[in-house]
Amino acid sequence: MQIIQINGFNALCEAKGVRREVSLYLVQGEQVAIGDFVMVHVGYAIQKMNESEARSVWELHDEWLASGADSA
């Protein structure tokens, strides 16, 4: 997700038109700024990514969904 607003250890992030409040607590050792991309899991940013990495992850995710793979 891309960071669009930061308030302390919380951020408003967006991906594919979906916005979520995300905790930055787990990436506090990294410098994050508005416009940066982060991998999010259960409401926590767990890794800072560059734009190319973020696009690759979304492409893989979209391919997986298109294949009809189970989410189990």
C-alpha positions in Angstrom: 0.0 0.0 0.0 1.1 3.6 -0.6 1.3 5.9 2.4 -0.8 9.0 1.8 -0.8 10.5 5.3 1.2 10.0 8.5 0.2 10.7 12.1 2.8 9.5 14.5 3.0 5.7 14.3 -0.2 5.5 12.2 -0.6 6.1 8.5 -3.5 6.3 6.1 -2.5 4.0 3.2 -4.1 3.3 -0.2 -4.0 0.5 -2.7 -6.3 0.0 -5.7 -8.7 2.5 -4.4 -9.0 1.0 -0.9 -7.8 3.1 2.1 -6.8 1.6 5.4 -5.4 2.9 8.7 -2.1 1.1 9.2 0.3 1.0 12.1 3.9 1.9 11.4 5.1 0.5 14.7 6.9 -2.5 13.2 8.8 -0.4 10.7 9.9 2.4 13.1 13.5 1.5 12.5 13.1 2.7 8.9 12.5 6.1 7.6 9.0 6.2 6.0 7.4 9.2 4.3 4.3 10.1 2.4 4.5 8.4 -1.0 6.4 5.4 0.2 5.1 1.9 -0.3 4.7 -0.7 2.6 3.7 -4.3 2.7 0.7 -4.5 5.1 -0.4 -7.5 7.2 -3.3 -7.4 9.6 -3.2 -3.7 9.9 0.6 -3.4 10.4 3.2 -2.2 7.9 5.8 -5.0 8.0 8.2 -3.9 5.3 9.1 -0.8 3.3 9.1 -1.5 -0.4 10.1 0.5 -3.5 7.4 1.1 -6.2 8.7 -1.6 -8.5 8.5 -4.2 -5.7 5.0 -3.1 -4.8 3.8 -3.4 -8.4 5.3 -6.9 -8.7 3.5 -8.0 -5.6 0.2 -6.7 -6.9 0.8 -8.4 -10.3 1.4 -11.7 -8.6 -1.6 -11.3 -6.3 -3.8 -10.5 -9.3 -2.5 -13.5 -11.3 -3.2 -15.7 -8.3 -6.8 -14.4 -8.0 -7.4 -14.8 -11.7 -6.2 -18.5 -11.5 -9.1 -19.3 -9.2 -6.7 -20.5 -6.5 -8.2 -21.1 -3.1 -7.4 -18.7 -0.3 -7.1 -21.6 2.2 
